[in-house]
Amino acid sequence: MDSNFVSWKRGVQDGIPICLGYLAVSFSFGILAKNAGLSIFQGTLMSAVNYTSAGQFAALGLIAAASSYFELAVTQLVINLRYSLMSCALSQKLDPKAPFYHRLFMAAGVTDEVFGVSASVRGVLNPYYTYGLMTVALPGWVLGTLLGVALGNVLPGRPLRALSVALYGMFIAIIIPPARQNKILTGMIILSMAASCLFTFLPLLSGISSGFRIIILTILIAGAAAVLFPVKEAGDAR
């Protein structure tokens, strides 16, 4: 019990930067939600049950265009499929004896940043560490949305766009430390960035949605790395 509390407390501490980044980005989302005609309750509820910036921003465009529920559902499914891969990856870091419900609770709150920080934990992942991340990160996303919808266009456009960059800077800060310690990981990150650029700018590939793009690149690059540079398990004599 004490070990779980210590892990949760450490997750809360590590989740504070995520919370601050979410506040900035979700504030801009709240403003867009208000411009799309959503009330404070509707905009805040969307953030409280989704936790997906790409999916929510895409949803606003569909809502403004009066799209059907089917179009909205399919779009969200495609954009957010990557979270299935992230959840599967985190489940492999848990103790095999961990109760199954931990996998369900963790998957319900997985975001790019929560996954990145949780995946960087060395050794077996205590689910309470991820719960600690969620404890501060997810309310930060909801609170930022609430403030954005309520305050409207208080901030000028340029400072608001500058705040939105904070989330990307935070994600870079997650991957740099482990990349500096592992040349193979550094190479995979560079390869991922180059491949993502190709999918963005090449005519035949640019039409693929961002959700499928992430899934394709994850499977191809992570699969190649697993085959070419397998990680030896403890006690593996090979």
N, C-alpha and C positions, 0 to 999 in steps of 0.2 A: 504493500500500500504506500509506504514511504517512497519507494522507488518510482511509483507511478506519479506521485505528487511532484517529486523533483523533476521528472521528465516533463510533466505538464507545465511547471513553472518555467523551465528552460524554454519550452515552446512559446510561452507567452512573451518572454523577453525577446526571442528571435523573431516573433511575429509583429513587434512594434513597427519596424521599418516597413513591413508590408502594409500595415494599417495606414501609415502616413501616405504611402503611395496610392493606396486605394481611395483615400479621402480626396486627393487631388483629381484623380481620373473620374471617380463617380460623381464629383461635383459638376464636372462638365457634362456627364451623362444626364444628371438631373435637370440641367438647363435645357438640353435637347428634348428631354421628356416633356418638360413644360411647354416648349414650343410645338411639340407634336400633339398637344391637347390633353395630356395626361394630368390628372389631379395629383395632389401631394400623396394621397393614399395609394393611387394606382402606380405611380412611379416608384414609391418606396417599396410597395409589395412586390413589384417586378424584381427589384434588386434583392429582396429578402428571400426569394424562392429560386433565383437563378444563379447568381454568383458567376456570371460569364460576361465579360465586357464585350467581346466580339459578337456574341449572340444577342445581347441586349441592344447594342447599337444597330445591328442588322434588323432587329425586331421593330425598332422605332421607324425605320424607313418603310417597312411593310405596313405598319399601323397607319402611318401618314398616308399611304397609298390605298388604304382600305382593302388590303389583301384578305383572302379567305383564311380561315383557321387552318385549313389543310396546308396551304402555302407556308404559313407561319411555322407549323409543326415540322414540316419537311426541312425547312431552312435551319431550324434550331437543331434538328437531328444531325444534319450534315456538318454544321459548324462545330458542334460540341462532341462529335464522335471521338475526338482526341482524348477526352477525359476518360474514356473507357480504357485506352492504352495506359494512361497515367495510373489509373486505379489498379490495373493488373500488375503494373511494375511495382507499385508500393506494396501490394499484397505479397509479393515475393520477398520483400525485406522484413516481413513480420515473422515472429516465431511460429513455426508450423503448428504448435500447440495452442496458439492464440485463438480464442473463441471466434466463430464466424461473424458474429454481429459487429466486431470491430471493423471488418472489411466493409460492411454496409455503411456504418457511420462515417468512416473515413472517406468513402467514395462520394457520399452526399455533399461533402464540403471541399472536394478537391478543386483547386484552381491551378493555373500555371505556376504561380509563385509558391503556393503551399506545397505543390508537388516538388518544385525545384529545391526548396529548403529541406523537405523531408527526405528526398532522394539523396541529398548530400551527406546525410548522417552516416557515419561509418558503422559497419556491423549491423546487428539486428535493430530494427526500428521499433521503439516502444510506441504503440498507438496513442498513448497519452501525450507524447510530444507533438504529434500532429494535431491532436485536440487542442493543445495549448496555442498552436499557430492559429487555428480556426477561431479560438476564443476572442482574439483581438482583431484578426484580419477581416473576418466576415462582417462583424458589426461596423468596422470602418467603412466598408463598401456601402452598407445600408445607410449609415449616417451621412456620408458624403452625398448620396443621392437625395436624401431628405433635405439637406441644406441647399443643394442645387435647385431643386424644384421650388423650395420655399422662397429663396432669395432671388431667383430669376437671374437676370443679366446684370448683377451688381458689379462683377469684375469685368474690366475691358477684355477684348478678345486676345490680345497678345500675352498678358500675364496668364490667362487661362490655358492657352496652348503651351506655355512654358511649364505650367504645373503638370500637364499631361505627359510630358517627357519623363517625369520622375519615375513612373512605373517601369519604363524601359531601362532607365539607369539602374533601378533596383534589381531588375532581372539580370542585367550584365554583372552586377556585383555578386550575384549568386553563383554564376558559372566561372568567374575569373579565378578565385582561389583554388578550386580543385583542378582547373585546367593548368595552372602554373606548376602543379605537382605531378602531372601526368601528361607526357608528350603525346601519347595515343589519344587521350581525351581531347587535347588541344587540336590535333589533326582532325578528329571527328567533328568538332565544333566549326572549324574553318570550312570543312567539306559541306557541312549542313548549311552554312551561310551562303556558300557559293551555289549549292543546288537550289536553295530557296530563291536566290536571285534569278536563276535560269527559269524557274517556274513562274516568276513574276513578269519577266520581260519577253520570253520567247512566245511567239504568237500561238503555237500549238498547245503550249502548257499553261499560258496565262488564263485560259478560260476555266481551269479547274478551280473549284471553290477552295477557300482557305482551309476549311475543315478537312477535306479530302487531301489537300496538299500536305498538311502536317502528317496525316496518317501514312500517306505513301512514302514520304521522306523518312519518317520514323522507322517504318518497317524495313525499308531498303538499307538505310545507313546503319541502324542499330543491328539489323540482321547480319550485314557484312562485317561489322566490328565483332560481333559474337563469334562468327566463323573464323575470322582471321586472327583475332586477339582474344581467345577465350580466357575467362577469369578462372583460375584454379580454386576449387573449393578447399576448405581446411581439411588437411589429411590426404589430399590428392597427391599421389606419389609420382605422377607423370611429369 
